[in-house]
Amino acid sequence: MKYLHKGSQSQERLDALLSFGKSTSEDIKAALSDYLVRGISKTNAATLNGVQGPNLTRALKRLEVVAGKIEEVKELDWSSRLG
């Protein structure tokens, strides 16, 4: 399942997601913010921040894994409250 979409995140949530993953360069973080928070296209976000497209795509894939794990924990918490 895909959790991260263009313009779908607040800056605070993006920062929290980034804190769980590998260290990420400032230019990649800025490109991720432009894409996920501001809703700029991936291509333009990469170009504006001097990042190569494949590097931004790789960072998004890593962040998607983190988001998926967080959603999995949220589901476990939710189901334990129902039981």
mmCIF file of the N, C-alpha and C atoms, coordinates in Angstrom:
data_MODEL
# 
_entry.id   MODEL 
# 
loop_
_atom_site.group_PDB 
_atom_site.id 
_atom_site.type_symbol 
_atom_site.label_atom_id 
_atom_site.label_alt_id 
_atom_site.label_comp_id 
_atom_site.label_asym_id 
_atom_site.label_entity_id 
_atom_site.label_seq_id 
_atom_site.pdbx_PDB_ins_code 
_atom_site.Cartn_x 
_atom_site.Cartn_y 
_atom_site.Cartn_z 
_atom_site.occupancy 
_atom_site.B_iso_or_equiv 
_atom_site.pdbx_formal_charge 
_atom_site.auth_seq_id 
_atom_site.auth_comp_id 
_atom_site.auth_asym_id 
_atom_site.auth_atom_id 
_atom_site.pdbx_PDB_model_num 
ATOM 1   N N  . MET A 1 1  ? 0.844   -1.179 0.000   1.00 0.00 ? 1  MET A N  1 
ATOM 2   C CA . MET A 1 1  ? 0.000   0.000  0.000   1.00 0.00 ? 1  MET A CA 1 
ATOM 3   C C  . MET A 1 1  ? 0.890   1.244  0.000   1.00 0.00 ? 1  MET A C  1 
ATOM 4   N N  . LYS A 1 2  ? 0.440   2.251  -0.693  1.00 0.00 ? 2  LYS A N  1 
ATOM 5   C CA . LYS A 1 2  ? 1.200   3.489  -0.771  1.00 0.00 ? 2  LYS A CA 1 
ATOM 6   C C  . LYS A 1 2  ? 0.622   4.498  0.229   1.00 0.00 ? 2  LYS A C  1 
ATOM 7   N N  . TYR A 1 3  ? 1.479   5.062  1.059   1.00 0.00 ? 3  TYR A N  1 
ATOM 8   C CA . TYR A 1 3  ? 1.045   5.971  2.116   1.00 0.00 ? 3  TYR A CA 1 
ATOM 9   C C  . TYR A 1 3  ? 1.398   7.426  1.823   1.00 0.00 ? 3  TYR A C  1 
ATOM 10  N N  . LEU A 1 4  ? 2.407   7.653  1.021   1.00 0.00 ? 4  LEU A N  1 
ATOM 11  C CA . LEU A 1 4  ? 2.896   9.006  0.781   1.00 0.00 ? 4  LEU A CA 1 
ATOM 12  C C  . LEU A 1 4  ? 2.542   9.450  -0.631  1.00 0.00 ? 4  LEU A C  1 
ATOM 13  N N  . HIS A 1 5  ? 1.872   10.577 -0.719  1.00 0.00 ? 5  HIS A N  1 
ATOM 14  C CA . HIS A 1 5  ? 1.451   11.114 -2.003  1.00 0.00 ? 5  HIS A CA 1 
ATOM 15  C C  . HIS A 1 5  ? 1.817   12.587 -2.083  1.00 0.00 ? 5  HIS A C  1 
ATOM 16  N N  . LYS A 1 6  ? 1.921   13.074 -3.279  1.00 0.00 ? 6  LYS A N  1 
ATOM 17  C CA . LYS A 1 6  ? 2.248   14.472 -3.540  1.00 0.00 ? 6  LYS A CA 1 
ATOM 18  C C  . LYS A 1 6  ? 1.316   15.396 -2.752  1.00 0.00 ? 6  LYS A C  1 
ATOM 19  N N  . GLY A 1 7  ? 1.919   16.283 -1.945  1.00 0.00 ? 7  GLY A N  1 
ATOM 20  C CA . GLY A 1 7  ? 1.167   17.279 -1.193  1.00 0.00 ? 7  GLY A CA 1 
ATOM 21  C C  . GLY A 1 7  ? 0.345   16.741 -0.037  1.00 0.00 ? 7  GLY A C  1 
ATOM 22  N N  . SER A 1 8  ? 0.597   15.504 0.398   1.00 0.00 ? 8  SER A N  1 
ATOM 23  C CA . SER A 1 8  ? -0.264  14.864 1.405   1.00 0.00 ? 8  SER A CA 1 
ATOM 24  C C  . SER A 1 8  ? 0.225   14.983 2.845   1.00 0.00 ? 8  SER A C  1 
ATOM 25  N N  . GLN A 1 9  ? 1.414   15.532 3.064   1.00 0.00 ? 9  GLN A N  1 
ATOM 26  C CA . GLN A 1 9  ? 1.994   15.524 4.406   1.00 0.00 ? 9  GLN A CA 1 
ATOM 27  C C  . GLN A 1 9  ? 2.148   16.941 4.956   1.00 0.00 ? 9  GLN A C  1 
ATOM 28  N N  . SER A 1 10 ? 2.082   17.053 6.274   1.00 0.00 ? 10 SER A N  1 
ATOM 29  C CA . SER A 1 10 ? 2.472   18.308 6.910   1.00 0.00 ? 10 SER A CA 1 
ATOM 30  C C  . SER A 1 10 ? 3.990   18.266 7.088   1.00 0.00 ? 10 SER A C  1 
ATOM 31  N N  . GLN A 1 11 ? 4.596   19.410 7.263   1.00 0.00 ? 11 GLN A N  1 
ATOM 32  C CA . GLN A 1 11 ? 6.041   19.439 7.475   1.00 0.00 ? 11 GLN A CA 1 
ATOM 33  C C  . GLN A 1 11 ? 6.410   18.691 8.760   1.00 0.00 ? 11 GLN A C  1 
ATOM 34  N N  . GLU A 1 12 ? 5.579   18.816 9.794   1.00 0.00 ? 12 GLU A N  1 
ATOM 35  C CA . GLU A 1 12 ? 5.839   18.136 11.068  1.00 0.00 ? 12 GLU A CA 1 
ATOM 36  C C  . GLU A 1 12 ? 5.829   16.624 10.905  1.00 0.00 ? 12 GLU A C  1 
ATOM 37  N N  . ARG A 1 13 ? 4.870   16.109 10.139  1.00 0.00 ? 13 ARG A N  1 
ATOM 38  C CA . ARG A 1 13 ? 4.804   14.659 9.935   1.00 0.00 ? 13 ARG A CA 1 
ATOM 39  C C  . ARG A 1 13 ? 5.986   14.179 9.093   1.00 0.00 ? 13 ARG A C  1 
ATOM 40  N N  . LEU A 1 14 ? 6.344   14.943 8.081   1.00 0.00 ? 14 LEU A N  1 
ATOM 41  C CA . LEU A 1 14 ? 7.506   14.580 7.265   1.00 0.00 ? 14 LEU A CA 1 
ATOM 42  C C  . LEU A 1 14 ? 8.766   14.544 8.128   1.00 0.00 ? 14 LEU A C  1 
ATOM 43  N N  . ASP A 1 15 ? 8.952   15.549 8.971   1.00 0.00 ? 15 ASP A N  1 
ATOM 44  C CA . ASP A 1 15 ? 10.120  15.570 9.857   1.00 0.00 ? 15 ASP A CA 1 
ATOM 45  C C  . ASP A 1 15 ? 10.136  14.353 10.768  1.00 0.00 ? 15 ASP A C  1 
ATOM 46  N N  . ALA A 1 16 ? 8.978   13.983 11.286  1.00 0.00 ? 16 ALA A N  1 
ATOM 47  C CA . ALA A 1 16 ? 8.900   12.799 12.152  1.00 0.00 ? 16 ALA A CA 1 
ATOM 48  C C  . ALA A 1 16 ? 9.253   11.537 11.370  1.00 0.00 ? 16 ALA A C  1 
ATOM 49  N N  . LEU A 1 17 ? 8.723   11.388 10.164  1.00 0.00 ? 17 LEU A N  1 
ATOM 50  C CA . LEU A 1 17 ? 9.043   10.222 9.336   1.00 0.00 ? 17 LEU A CA 1 
ATOM 51  C C  . LEU A 1 17 ? 10.542  10.159 9.041   1.00 0.00 ? 17 LEU A C  1 
ATOM 52  N N  . LEU A 1 18 ? 11.122  11.310 8.724   1.00 0.00 ? 18 LEU A N  1 
ATOM 53  C CA . LEU A 1 18 ? 12.557  11.351 8.428   1.00 0.00 ? 18 LEU A CA 1 
ATOM 54  C C  . LEU A 1 18 ? 13.399  10.973 9.643   1.00 0.00 ? 18 LEU A C  1 
ATOM 55  N N  . SER A 1 19 ? 12.914  11.256 10.834  1.00 0.00 ? 19 SER A N  1 
ATOM 56  C CA . SER A 1 19 ? 13.680  10.954 12.045  1.00 0.00 ? 19 SER A CA 1 
ATOM 57  C C  . SER A 1 19 ? 13.812  9.456  12.293  1.00 0.00 ? 19 SER A C  1 
ATOM 58  N N  . PHE A 1 20 ? 12.941  8.647  11.694  1.00 0.00 ? 20 PHE A N  1 
ATOM 59  C CA . PHE A 1 20 ? 12.995  7.197  11.869  1.00 0.00 ? 20 PHE A CA 1 
ATOM 60  C C  . PHE A 1 20 ? 13.894  6.499  10.864  1.00 0.00 ? 20 PHE A C  1 
ATOM 61  N N  . GLY A 1 21 ? 14.257  7.181  9.801   1.00 0.00 ? 21 GLY A N  1 
ATOM 62  C CA . GLY A 1 21 ? 15.012  6.539  8.735   1.00 0.00 ? 21 GLY A CA 1 
ATOM 63  C C  . GLY A 1 21 ? 16.490  6.837  8.792   1.00 0.00 ? 21 GLY A C  1 
ATOM 64  N N  . LYS A 1 22 ? 17.159  6.462  7.717   1.00 0.00 ? 22 LYS A N  1 
ATOM 65  C CA . LYS A 1 22 ? 18.582  6.742  7.571   1.00 0.00 ? 22 LYS A CA 1 
ATOM 66  C C  . LYS A 1 22 ? 18.806  8.240  7.492   1.00 0.00 ? 22 LYS A C  1 
ATOM 67  N N  . SER A 1 23 ? 20.010  8.641  7.791   1.00 0.00 ? 23 SER A N  1 
ATOM 68  C CA . SER A 1 23 ? 20.379  10.045 7.650   1.00 0.00 ? 23 SER A CA 1 
ATOM 69  C C  . SER A 1 23 ? 20.197  10.463 6.193   1.00 0.00 ? 23 SER A C  1 
ATOM 70  N N  . THR A 1 24 ? 19.577  11.611 6.003   1.00 0.00 ? 24 THR A N  1 
ATOM 71  C CA . THR A 1 24 ? 19.271  12.096 4.664   1.00 0.00 ? 24 THR A CA 1 
ATOM 72  C C  . THR A 1 24 ? 19.868  13.481 4.495   1.00 0.00 ? 24 THR A C  1 
ATOM 73  N N  . SER A 1 25 ? 20.433  13.758 3.330   1.00 0.00 ? 25 SER A N  1 
ATOM 74  C CA . SER A 1 25 ? 21.055  15.058 3.088   1.00 0.00 ? 25 SER A CA 1 
ATOM 75  C C  . SER A 1 25 ? 20.004  16.163 3.073   1.00 0.00 ? 25 SER A C  1 
ATOM 76  N N  . GLU A 1 26 ? 20.458  17.375 3.320   1.00 0.00 ? 26 GLU A N  1 
ATOM 77  C CA . GLU A 1 26 ? 19.551  18.522 3.379   1.00 0.00 ? 26 GLU A CA 1 
ATOM 78  C C  . GLU A 1 26 ? 18.868  18.776 2.039   1.00 0.00 ? 26 GLU A C  1 
ATOM 79  N N  . ASP A 1 27 ? 19.583  18.555 0.927   1.00 0.00 ? 27 ASP A N  1 
ATOM 80  C CA . ASP A 1 27 ? 18.953  18.789 -0.371  1.00 0.00 ? 27 ASP A CA 1 
ATOM 81  C C  . ASP A 1 27 ? 17.856  17.768 -0.667  1.00 0.00 ? 27 ASP A C  1 
ATOM 82  N N  . ILE A 1 28 ? 18.057  16.528 -0.249  1.00 0.00 ? 28 ILE A N  1 
ATOM 83  C CA . ILE A 1 28 ? 17.020  15.504 -0.412  1.00 0.00 ? 28 ILE A CA 1 
ATOM 84  C C  . ILE A 1 28 ? 15.828  15.834 0.492   1.00 0.00 ? 28 ILE A C  1 
ATOM 85  N N  . LYS A 1 29 ? 16.098  16.248 1.734   1.00 0.00 ? 29 LYS A N  1 
ATOM 86  C CA . LYS A 1 29 ? 15.009  16.627 2.639   1.00 0.00 ? 29 LYS A CA 1 
ATOM 87  C C  . LYS A 1 29 ? 14.191  17.772 2.046   1.00 0.00 ? 29 LYS A C  1 
ATOM 88  N N  . ALA A 1 30 ? 14.868  18.749 1.468   1.00 0.00 ? 30 ALA A N  1 
ATOM 89  C CA . ALA A 1 30 ? 14.163  19.883 0.860   1.00 0.00 ? 30 ALA A CA 1 
ATOM 90  C C  . ALA A 1 30 ? 13.324  19.423 -0.326  1.00 0.00 ? 30 ALA A C  1 
ATOM 91  N N  . ALA A 1 31 ? 13.861  18.525 -1.131  1.00 0.00 ? 31 ALA A N  1 
ATOM 92  C CA . ALA A 1 31 ? 13.111  18.009 -2.281  1.00 0.00 ? 31 ALA A CA 1 
ATOM 93  C C  . ALA A 1 31 ? 11.905  17.187 -1.815  1.00 0.00 ? 31 ALA A C  1 
ATOM 94  N N  . LEU A 1 32 ? 12.096  16.384 -0.785  1.00 0.00 ? 32 LEU A N  1 
ATOM 95  C CA . LEU A 1 32 ? 10.981  15.616 -0.223  1.00 0.00 ? 32 LEU A CA 1 
ATOM 96  C C  . LEU A 1 32 ? 9.897   16.555 0.291   1.00 0.00 ? 32 LEU A C  1 
ATOM 97  N N  . SER A 1 33 ? 10.295  17.606 0.956   1.00 0.00 ? 33 SER A N  1 
ATOM 98  C CA . SER A 1 33 ? 9.341   18.585 1.466   1.00 0.00 ? 33 SER A CA 1 
ATOM 99  C C  . SER A 1 33 ? 8.584   19.262 0.328   1.00 0.00 ? 33 SER A C  1 
ATOM 100 N N  . ASP A 1 34 ? 9.318   19.659 -0.715  1.00 0.00 ? 34 ASP A N  1 
ATOM 101 C CA . ASP A 1 34 ? 8.653   20.290 -1.853  1.00 0.00 ? 34 ASP A CA 1 
ATOM 102 C C  . ASP A 1 34 ? 7.623   19.357 -2.479  1.00 0.00 ? 34 ASP A C  1 
ATOM 103 N N  . TYR A 1 35 ? 7.950   18.085 -2.565  1.00 0.00 ? 35 TYR A N  1 
ATOM 104 C CA . TYR A 1 35 ? 7.041   17.122 -3.175  1.00 0.00 ? 35 TYR A CA 1 
ATOM 105 C C  . TYR A 1 35 ? 5.894   16.734 -2.233  1.00 0.00 ? 35 TYR A C  1 
ATOM 106 N N  . LEU A 1 36 ? 6.227   16.305 -1.024  1.00 0.00 ? 36 LEU A N  1 
ATOM 107 C CA . LEU A 1 36 ? 5.215   15.751 -0.121  1.00 0.00 ? 36 LEU A CA 1 
ATOM 108 C C  . LEU A 1 36 ? 4.405   16.798 0.627   1.00 0.00 ? 36 LEU A C  1 
ATOM 109 N N  . VAL A 1 37 ? 5.004   17.954 0.890   1.00 0.00 ? 37 VAL A N  1 
ATOM 110 C CA . VAL A 1 37 ? 4.308   18.994 1.653   1.00 0.00 ? 37 VAL A CA 1 
ATOM 111 C C  . VAL A 1 37 ? 3.726   20.058 0.720   1.00 0.00 ? 37 VAL A C  1 
ATOM 112 N N  . ARG A 1 38 ? 4.552   20.594 -0.153  1.00 0.00 ? 38 ARG A N  1 
ATOM 113 C CA . ARG A 1 38 ? 4.118   21.686 -1.020  1.00 0.00 ? 38 ARG A CA 1 
ATOM 114 C C  . ARG A 1 38 ? 3.369   21.216 -2.264  1.00 0.00 ? 38 ARG A C  1 
ATOM 115 N N  . GLY A 1 39 ? 3.525   19.939 -2.631  1.00 0.00 ? 39 GLY A N  1 
ATOM 116 C CA . GLY A 1 39 ? 2.799   19.393 -3.769  1.00 0.00 ? 39 GLY A CA 1 
ATOM 117 C C  . GLY A 1 39 ? 3.423   19.675 -5.123  1.00 0.00 ? 39 GLY A C  1 
ATOM 118 N N  . ILE A 1 40 ? 4.700   19.993 -5.140  1.00 0.00 ? 40 ILE A N  1 
ATOM 119 C CA . ILE A 1 40 ? 5.427   20.206 -6.395  1.00 0.00 ? 40 ILE A CA 1 
ATOM 120 C C  . ILE A 1 40 ? 5.718   18.845 -7.018  1.00 0.00 ? 40 ILE A C  1 
ATOM 121 N N  . SER A 1 41 ? 5.729   18.755 -8.315  1.00 0.00 ? 41 SER A N  1 
ATOM 122 C CA . SER A 1 41 ? 6.010   17.474 -8.977  1.00 0.00 ? 41 SER A CA 1 
ATOM 123 C C  . SER A 1 41 ? 7.392   16.956 -8.574  1.00 0.00 ? 41 SER A C  1 
ATOM 124 N N  . LYS A 1 42 ? 7.571   15.650 -8.662  1.00 0.00 ? 42 LYS A N  1 
ATOM 125 C CA . LYS A 1 42 ? 8.869   15.046 -8.311  1.00 0.00 ? 42 LYS A CA 1 
ATOM 126 C C  . LYS A 1 42 ? 9.994   15.635 -9.147  1.00 0.00 ? 42 LYS A C  1 
ATOM 127 N N  . THR A 1 43 ? 9.757   15.755 -10.427 1.00 0.00 ? 43 THR A N  1 
ATOM 128 C CA . THR A 1 43 ? 10.788  16.277 -11.325 1.00 0.00 ? 43 THR A CA 1 
ATOM 129 C C  . THR A 1 43 ? 11.191  17.689 -10.937 1.00 0.00 ? 43 THR A C  1 
ATOM 130 N N  . ASN A 1 44 ? 10.208  18.553 -10.704 1.00 0.00 ? 44 ASN A N  1 
ATOM 131 C CA . ASN A 1 44 ? 10.510  19.936 -10.329 1.00 0.00 ? 44 ASN A CA 1 
ATOM 132 C C  . ASN A 1 44 ? 11.121  20.027 -8.941  1.00 0.00 ? 44 ASN A C  1 
ATOM 133 N N  . ALA A 1 45 ? 10.660  19.212 -8.007  1.00 0.00 ? 45 ALA A N  1 
ATOM 134 C CA . ALA A 1 45 ? 11.225  19.220 -6.655  1.00 0.00 ? 45 ALA A CA 1 
ATOM 135 C C  . ALA A 1 45 ? 12.706  18.837 -6.705  1.00 0.00 ? 45 ALA A C  1 
ATOM 136 N N  . ALA A 1 46 ? 13.024  17.834 -7.510  1.00 0.00 ? 46 ALA A N  1 
ATOM 137 C CA . ALA A 1 46 ? 14.421  17.415 -7.652  1.00 0.00 ? 46 ALA A CA 1 
ATOM 138 C C  . ALA A 1 46 ? 15.253  18.531 -8.272  1.00 0.00 ? 46 ALA A C  1 
ATOM 139 N N  . THR A 1 47 ? 14.757  19.100 -9.363  1.00 0.00 ? 47 THR A N  1 
ATOM 140 C CA . THR A 1 47 ? 15.487  20.148 -10.067 1.00 0.00 ? 47 THR A CA 1 
ATOM 141 C C  . THR A 1 47 ? 15.707  21.376 -9.188  1.00 0.00 ? 47 THR A C  1 
ATOM 142 N N  . LEU A 1 48 ? 14.668  21.814 -8.496  1.00 0.00 ? 48 LEU A N  1 
ATOM 143 C CA . LEU A 1 48 ? 14.767  23.004 -7.638  1.00 0.00 ? 48 LEU A CA 1 
ATOM 144 C C  . LEU A 1 48 ? 15.798  22.849 -6.530  1.00 0.00 ? 48 LEU A C  1 
ATOM 145 N N  . ASN A 1 49 ? 16.024  21.604 -6.111  1.00 0.00 ? 49 ASN A N  1 
ATOM 146 C CA . ASN A 1 49 ? 16.931  21.357 -4.996  1.00 0.00 ? 49 ASN A CA 1 
ATOM 147 C C  . ASN A 1 49 ? 18.260  20.737 -5.406  1.00 0.00 ? 49 ASN A C  1 
ATOM 148 N N  . GLY A 1 50 ? 18.514  20.680 -6.710  1.00 0.00 ? 50 GLY A N  1 
ATOM 149 C CA . GLY A 1 50 ? 19.783  20.152 -7.202  1.00 0.00 ? 50 GLY A CA 1 
ATOM 150 C C  . GLY A 1 50 ? 19.980  18.681 -6.923  1.00 0.00 ? 50 GLY A C  1 
ATOM 151 N N  . VAL A 1 51 ? 18.888  17.935 -6.956  1.00 0.00 ? 51 VAL A N  1 
ATOM 152 C CA . VAL A 1 51 ? 18.917  16.504 -6.650  1.00 0.00 ? 51 VAL A CA 1 
ATOM 153 C C  . VAL A 1 51 ? 18.630  15.735 -7.934  1.00 0.00 ? 51 VAL A C  1 
ATOM 154 N N  . GLN A 1 52 ? 19.319  14.641 -8.128  1.00 0.00 ? 52 GLN A N  1 
ATOM 155 C CA . GLN A 1 52 ? 19.025  13.791 -9.274  1.00 0.00 ? 52 GLN A CA 1 
ATOM 156 C C  . GLN A 1 52 ? 17.739  13.012 -9.003  1.00 0.00 ? 52 GLN A C  1 
ATOM 157 N N  . GLY A 1 53 ? 16.907  12.889 -10.034 1.00 0.00 ? 53 GLY A N  1 
ATOM 158 C CA . GLY A 1 53 ? 15.620  12.218 -9.904  1.00 0.00 ? 53 GLY A CA 1 
ATOM 159 C C  . GLY A 1 53 ? 15.677  10.845 -9.249  1.00 0.00 ? 53 GLY A C  1 
ATOM 160 N N  . PRO A 1 54 ? 16.604  9.972  -9.677  1.00 0.00 ? 54 PRO A N  1 
ATOM 161 C CA . PRO A 1 54 ? 16.673  8.646  -9.053  1.00 0.00 ? 54 PRO A CA 1 
ATOM 162 C C  . PRO A 1 54 ? 16.990  8.702  -7.549  1.00 0.00 ? 54 PRO A C  1 
ATOM 163 N N  . ASN A 1 55 ? 17.755  9.700  -7.132  1.00 0.00 ? 55 ASN A N  1 
ATOM 164 C CA . ASN A 1 55 ? 18.062  9.820  -5.703  1.00 0.00 ? 55 ASN A CA 1 
ATOM 165 C C  . ASN A 1 55 ? 16.817  10.204 -4.910  1.00 0.00 ? 55 ASN A C  1 
ATOM 166 N N  . LEU A 1 56 ? 15.990  11.082 -5.473  1.00 0.00 ? 56 LEU A N  1 
ATOM 167 C CA . LEU A 1 56 ? 14.738  11.458 -4.811  1.00 0.00 ? 56 LEU A CA 1 
ATOM 168 C C  . LEU A 1 56 ? 13.791  10.266 -4.773  1.00 0.00 ? 56 LEU A C  1 
ATOM 169 N N  . THR A 1 57 ? 13.712  9.529  -5.858  1.00 0.00 ? 57 THR A N  1 
ATOM 170 C CA . THR A 1 57 ? 12.856  8.344  -5.894  1.00 0.00 ? 57 THR A CA 1 
ATOM 171 C C  . THR A 1 57 ? 13.295  7.320  -4.858  1.00 0.00 ? 57 THR A C  1 
ATOM 172 N N  . ARG A 1 58 ? 14.590  7.116  -4.728  1.00 0.00 ? 58 ARG A N  1 
ATOM 173 C CA . ARG A 1 58 ? 15.124  6.183  -3.727  1.00 0.00 ? 58 ARG A CA 1 
ATOM 174 C C  . ARG A 1 58 ? 14.770  6.636  -2.315  1.00 0.00 ? 58 ARG A C  1 
ATOM 175 N N  . ALA A 1 59 ? 14.905  7.925  -2.039  1.00 0.00 ? 59 ALA A N  1 
ATOM 176 C CA . ALA A 1 59 ? 14.575  8.462  -0.713  1.00 0.00 ? 59 ALA A CA 1 
ATOM 177 C C  . ALA A 1 59 ? 13.081  8.306  -0.429  1.00 0.00 ? 59 ALA A C  1 
ATOM 178 N N  . LEU A 1 60 ? 12.242  8.510  -1.444  1.00 0.00 ? 60 LEU A N  1 
ATOM 179 C CA . LEU A 1 60 ? 10.802  8.325  -1.274  1.00 0.00 ? 60 LEU A CA 1 
ATOM 180 C C  . LEU A 1 60 ? 10.464  6.877  -0.961  1.00 0.00 ? 60 LEU A C  1 
ATOM 181 N N  . LYS A 1 61 ? 11.136  5.950  -1.620  1.00 0.00 ? 61 LYS A N  1 
ATOM 182 C CA . LYS A 1 61 ? 10.896  4.526  -1.360  1.00 0.00 ? 61 LYS A CA 1 
ATOM 183 C C  . LYS A 1 61 ? 11.277  4.160  0.068   1.00 0.00 ? 61 LYS A C  1 
ATOM 184 N N  . ARG A 1 62 ? 12.417  4.686  0.539   1.00 0.00 ? 62 ARG A N  1 
ATOM 185 C CA . ARG A 1 62 ? 12.831  4.422  1.924   1.00 0.00 ? 62 ARG A CA 1 
ATOM 186 C C  . ARG A 1 62 ? 11.815  5.009  2.906   1.00 0.00 ? 62 ARG A C  1 
ATOM 187 N N  . LEU A 1 63 ? 11.354  6.214  2.626   1.00 0.00 ? 63 LEU A N  1 
ATOM 188 C CA . LEU A 1 63 ? 10.391  6.870  3.495   1.00 0.00 ? 63 LEU A CA 1 
ATOM 189 C C  . LEU A 1 63 ? 9.050   6.144  3.483   1.00 0.00 ? 63 LEU A C  1 
ATOM 190 N N  . GLU A 1 64 ? 8.694   5.580  2.347   1.00 0.00 ? 64 GLU A N  1 
ATOM 191 C CA . GLU A 1 64 ? 7.454   4.802  2.233   1.00 0.00 ? 64 GLU A CA 1 
ATOM 192 C C  . GLU A 1 64 ? 7.501   3.580  3.147   1.00 0.00 ? 64 GLU A C  1 
ATOM 193 N N  . VAL A 1 65 ? 8.670   2.944  3.255   1.00 0.00 ? 65 VAL A N  1 
ATOM 194 C CA . VAL A 1 65 ? 8.828   1.793  4.153   1.00 0.00 ? 65 VAL A CA 1 
ATOM 195 C C  . VAL A 1 65 ? 8.603   2.225  5.598   1.00 0.00 ? 65 VAL A C  1 
ATOM 196 N N  . VAL A 1 66 ? 9.181   3.358  5.980   1.00 0.00 ? 66 VAL A N  1 
ATOM 197 C CA . VAL A 1 66 ? 9.008   3.881  7.337   1.00 0.00 ? 66 VAL A CA 1 
ATOM 198 C C  . VAL A 1 66 ? 7.529   4.175  7.593   1.00 0.00 ? 66 VAL A C  1 
ATOM 199 N N  . ALA A 1 67 ? 6.880   4.850  6.660   1.00 0.00 ? 67 ALA A N  1 
ATOM 200 C CA . ALA A 1 67 ? 5.454   5.181  6.816   1.00 0.00 ? 67 ALA A CA 1 
ATOM 201 C C  . ALA A 1 67 ? 4.616   3.915  6.955   1.00 0.00 ? 67 ALA A C  1 
ATOM 202 N N  . GLY A 1 68 ? 4.957   2.887  6.199   1.00 0.00 ? 68 GLY A N  1 
ATOM 203 C CA . GLY A 1 68 ? 4.234   1.621  6.280   1.00 0.00 ? 68 GLY A CA 1 
ATOM 204 C C  . GLY A 1 68 ? 4.378   0.967  7.642   1.00 0.00 ? 68 GLY A C  1 
ATOM 205 N N  . LYS A 1 69 ? 5.568   0.997  8.198   1.00 0.00 ? 69 LYS A N  1 
ATOM 206 C CA . LYS A 1 69 ? 5.787   0.412  9.524   1.00 0.00 ? 69 LYS A CA 1 
ATOM 207 C C  . LYS A 1 69 ? 5.007   1.174  10.587  1.00 0.00 ? 69 LYS A C  1 
ATOM 208 N N  . ILE A 1 70 ? 4.970   2.481  10.475  1.00 0.00 ? 70 ILE A N  1 
ATOM 209 C CA . ILE A 1 70 ? 4.224   3.295  11.433  1.00 0.00 ? 70 ILE A CA 1 
ATOM 210 C C  . ILE A 1 70 ? 2.731   2.989  11.327  1.00 0.00 ? 70 ILE A C  1 
ATOM 211 N N  . GLU A 1 71 ? 2.226   2.870  10.111  1.00 0.00 ? 71 GLU A N  1 
ATOM 212 C CA . GLU A 1 71 ? 0.810   2.536  9.930   1.00 0.00 ? 71 GLU A CA 1 
ATOM 213 C C  . GLU A 1 71 ? 0.495   1.153  10.484  1.00 0.00 ? 71 GLU A C  1 
ATOM 214 N N  . GLU A 1 72 ? 1.432   0.228  10.353  1.00 0.00 ? 72 GLU A N  1 
ATOM 215 C CA . GLU A 1 72 ? 1.236   -1.121 10.888  1.00 0.00 ? 72 GLU A CA 1 
ATOM 216 C C  . GLU A 1 72 ? 1.103   -1.078 12.407  1.00 0.00 ? 72 GLU A C  1 
ATOM 217 N N  . VAL A 1 73 ? 1.937   -0.297 13.063  1.00 0.00 ? 73 VAL A N  1 
ATOM 218 C CA . VAL A 1 73 ? 1.863   -0.149 14.521  1.00 0.00 ? 73 VAL A CA 1 
ATOM 219 C C  . VAL A 1 73 ? 0.538   0.501  14.915  1.00 0.00 ? 73 VAL A C  1 
ATOM 220 N N  . LYS A 1 74 ? 0.121   1.513  14.153  1.00 0.00 ? 74 LYS A N  1 
ATOM 221 C CA . LYS A 1 74 ? -1.161  2.166  14.439  1.00 0.00 ? 74 LYS A CA 1 
ATOM 222 C C  . LYS A 1 74 ? -2.325  1.181  14.334  1.00 0.00 ? 74 LYS A C  1 
ATOM 223 N N  . GLU A 1 75 ? -2.269  0.300  13.334  1.00 0.00 ? 75 GLU A N  1 
ATOM 224 C CA . GLU A 1 75 ? -3.312  -0.721 13.169  1.00 0.00 ? 75 GLU A CA 1 
ATOM 225 C C  . GLU A 1 75 ? -3.325  -1.678 14.359  1.00 0.00 ? 75 GLU A C  1 
ATOM 226 N N  . LEU A 1 76 ? -2.139  -2.085 14.811  1.00 0.00 ? 76 LEU A N  1 
ATOM 227 C CA . LEU A 1 76 ? -2.063  -2.972 15.974  1.00 0.00 ? 76 LEU A CA 1 
ATOM 228 C C  . LEU A 1 76 ? -2.641  -2.299 17.213  1.00 0.00 ? 76 LEU A C  1 
ATOM 229 N N  . ASP A 1 77 ? -2.323  -1.041 17.395  1.00 0.00 ? 77 ASP A N  1 
ATOM 230 C CA . ASP A 1 77 ? -2.863  -0.289 18.541  1.00 0.00 ? 77 ASP A CA 1 
ATOM 231 C C  . ASP A 1 77 ? -4.381  -0.195 18.453  1.00 0.00 ? 77 ASP A C  1 
ATOM 232 N N  . TRP A 1 78 ? -4.877  0.093  17.262  1.00 0.00 ? 78 TRP A N  1 
ATOM 233 C CA . TRP A 1 78 ? -6.308  0.242  17.064  1.00 0.00 ? 78 TRP A CA 1 
ATOM 234 C C  . TRP A 1 78 ? -7.043  -1.079 17.335  1.00 0.00 ? 78 TRP A C  1 
ATOM 235 N N  . SER A 1 79 ? -6.522  -2.159 16.806  1.00 0.00 ? 79 SER A N  1 
ATOM 236 C CA . SER A 1 79 ? -7.190  -3.448 16.979  1.00 0.00 ? 79 SER A CA 1 
ATOM 237 C C  . SER A 1 79 ? -7.134  -3.923 18.429  1.00 0.00 ? 79 SER A C  1 
ATOM 238 N N  . SER A 1 80 ? -6.081  -3.571 19.152  1.00 0.00 ? 80 SER A N  1 
ATOM 239 C CA . SER A 1 80 ? -6.003  -3.982 20.558  1.00 0.00 ? 80 SER A CA 1 
ATOM 240 C C  . SER A 1 80 ? -7.016  -3.214 21.409  1.00 0.00 ? 80 SER A C  1 
ATOM 241 N N  . ARG A 1 81 ? -7.385  -2.011 20.993  1.00 0.00 ? 81 ARG A N  1 
ATOM 242 C CA . ARG A 1 81 ? -8.399  -1.233 21.718  1.00 0.00 ? 81 ARG A CA 1 
ATOM 243 C C  . ARG A 1 81 ? -9.792  -1.785 21.491  1.00 0.00 ? 81 ARG A C  1 
ATOM 244 N N  . LEU A 1 82 ? -9.987  -2.394 20.329  1.00 0.00 ? 82 LEU A N  1 
ATOM 245 C CA . LEU A 1 82 ? -11.311 -2.947 20.025  1.00 0.00 ? 82 LEU A CA 1 
ATOM 246 C C  . LEU A 1 82 ? -11.553 -4.270 20.743  1.00 0.00 ? 82 LEU A C  1 
ATOM 247 N N  . GLY A 1 83 ? -10.467 -5.000 21.006  1.00 0.00 ? 83 GLY A N  1 
ATOM 248 C CA . GLY A 1 83 ? -10.588 -6.333 21.595  1.00 0.00 ? 83 GLY A CA 1 
ATOM 249 C C  . GLY A 1 83 ? -10.666 -6.288 23.049  1.00 0.00 ? 83 GLY A C  1 
# 
